[in-house]
Amino acid sequence: MAPFSNQDIDQLATEIKAAYQRRPPAHTEGAARDPKGTFCEVWPSVHDGLVALEAVVGSIPGFGAMVKAAISIVDAAGQAADKALCPSK
């Protein structure tokens, strides 16, 4: 889907995992709710939706290429986050 290599996604996954581990503990005032469980639950459906959306927008003249590039970036980031945060399948 994306013009990103597996190495690119692995590097981003490493950065996401490190950032996740640096977040404040859940009991710290002002800490955000842990999004890990929700992300891991919804990402497979989101990924499928992005793949379908990319196929559709490719046929739209004018801005289709720009939208496809944006979808590719979002998908690569999601794949990296899935690799960094979610249990192996």
C-alpha contacts under 8 A as a table, 3 or more apart, distances in Angstrom:
res1	aa1	res2	aa2	distance
1	M	51	V	7.12
1	M	72	S	6.40
2	A	69	A	7.81
2	A	72	S	4.58
2	A	73	I	7.01
2	A	75	D	7.25
2	A	76	A	6.54
3	P	72	S	7.28
4	F	8	D	5.93
4	F	9	I	6.95
4	F	76	A	6.92
5	S	8	D	5.10
5	S	9	I	6.49
6	N	9	I	5.05
6	N	10	D	6.03
7	Q	10	D	4.95
7	Q	11	Q	6.14
8	D	11	Q	5.22
8	D	12	L	6.27
9	I	12	L	5.09
9	I	13	A	5.99
9	I	76	A	6.35
9	I	77	A	7.29
9	I	79	Q	6.96
9	I	80	A	5.09
10	D	13	A	4.95
10	D	14	T	6.26
10	D	80	A	6.41
10	D	83	K	7.78
11	Q	14	T	5.15
11	Q	15	E	6.48
12	L	15	E	5.06
12	L	16	I	6.14
12	L	77	A	7.16
12	L	80	A	5.68
12	L	81	A	7.77
13	A	16	I	5.06
13	A	17	K	6.06
13	A	79	Q	7.98
13	A	80	A	4.24
13	A	81	A	5.60
13	A	82	D	7.84
13	A	83	K	6.06
13	A	84	A	4.84
14	T	17	K	5.21
14	T	18	A	6.22
14	T	84	A	6.50
15	E	18	A	5.15
15	E	19	A	6.16
16	I	19	A	5.10
16	I	20	Y	6.05
16	I	80	A	7.43
16	I	81	A	6.13
16	I	84	A	6.43
17	K	20	Y	5.07
17	K	21	Q	6.23
17	K	81	A	7.52
17	K	84	A	5.11
17	K	85	L	6.45
18	A	21	Q	5.16
18	A	22	R	6.35
19	A	22	R	5.11
19	A	23	R	6.54
20	Y	23	R	5.45
23	R	31	A	7.80
24	P	28	T	6.24
24	P	31	A	5.65
24	P	32	A	8.00
25	P	28	T	5.44
25	P	31	A	6.65
26	A	31	A	5.64
26	A	32	A	6.95
26	A	33	R	6.66
26	A	34	D	7.07
27	H	31	A	7.13
28	T	31	A	5.50
34	D	37	G	7.33
35	P	38	T	5.49
35	P	39	F	6.04
36	K	39	F	5.23
36	K	40	C	6.10
36	K	85	L	6.59
36	K	86	C	7.37
37	G	40	C	5.26
37	G	41	E	6.17
37	G	86	C	7.93
38	T	41	E	5.12
38	T	42	V	6.26
39	F	42	V	5.35
39	F	43	W	5.65
39	F	82	D	7.91
40	C	43	W	5.55
40	C	44	P	7.72
40	C	82	D	6.54
40	C	85	L	7.46
40	C	86	C	5.45
41	E	44	P	7.27
42	V	45	S	5.63
42	V	46	V	6.25
43	W	46	V	4.90
43	W	47	H	5.93
43	W	78	G	7.24
43	W	82	D	7.28
44	P	47	H	5.18
44	P	48	D	6.32
45	S	48	D	5.11
45	S	49	G	6.19
46	V	49	G	4.99
46	V	50	L	6.16
47	H	50	L	5.08
47	H	51	V	6.28
47	H	75	D	6.54
47	H	78	G	7.65
48	D	51	V	5.18
48	D	52	A	6.33
49	G	52	A	5.11
49	G	53	L	6.01
50	L	53	L	4.97
50	L	54	E	5.99
50	L	71	I	6.59
50	L	75	D	6.92
51	V	54	E	5.21
51	V	55	A	6.44
52	A	55	A	5.21
52	A	56	V	6.48
53	L	56	V	5.12
53	L	57	V	6.15
54	E	57	V	5.35
54	E	58	G	6.16
54	E	67	V	7.84
54	E	68	K	5.58
54	E	71	I	6.64
55	A	58	G	5.56
55	A	59	S	7.57
56	V	59	S	5.99
56	V	60	I	7.52
57	V	60	I	5.24
57	V	64	G	5.16
57	V	65	A	7.91
57	V	67	V	6.97
57	V	68	K	6.76
58	G	61	P	7.86
58	G	64	G	5.05
58	G	65	A	6.45
58	G	68	K	6.61
59	S	64	G	6.65
60	I	63	F	6.81
60	I	64	G	5.02
61	P	64	G	5.83
62	G	65	A	7.54
63	F	66	M	5.36
63	F	67	V	6.27
64	G	67	V	5.16
64	G	68	K	6.06
65	A	68	K	5.06
65	A	69	A	6.25
66	M	69	A	5.18
66	M	70	A	6.39
67	V	70	A	5.06
67	V	71	I	6.14
68	K	71	I	5.05
68	K	72	S	6.13
69	A	72	S	5.05
69	A	73	I	6.36
70	A	73	I	5.17
70	A	74	V	6.36
71	I	74	V	5.14
71	I	75	D	6.04
72	S	75	D	5.07
72	S	76	A	6.06
73	I	76	A	5.20
73	I	77	A	6.23
74	V	77	A	5.19
74	V	78	G	6.12
75	D	78	G	4.98
75	D	79	Q	6.07
76	A	79	Q	5.08
76	A	80	A	6.18
77	A	80	A	5.09
77	A	81	A	6.16
78	G	81	A	5.03
78	G	82	D	6.01
79	Q	82	D	5.03
79	Q	83	K	6.15
80	A	83	K	5.07
80	A	84	A	6.11
81	A	84	A	4.99
81	A	85	L	5.83
81	A	86	C	7.68
82	D	85	L	5.43
82	D	86	C	5.17
83	K	86	C	6.09
83	K	87	P	7.98
83	K	88	S	7.79
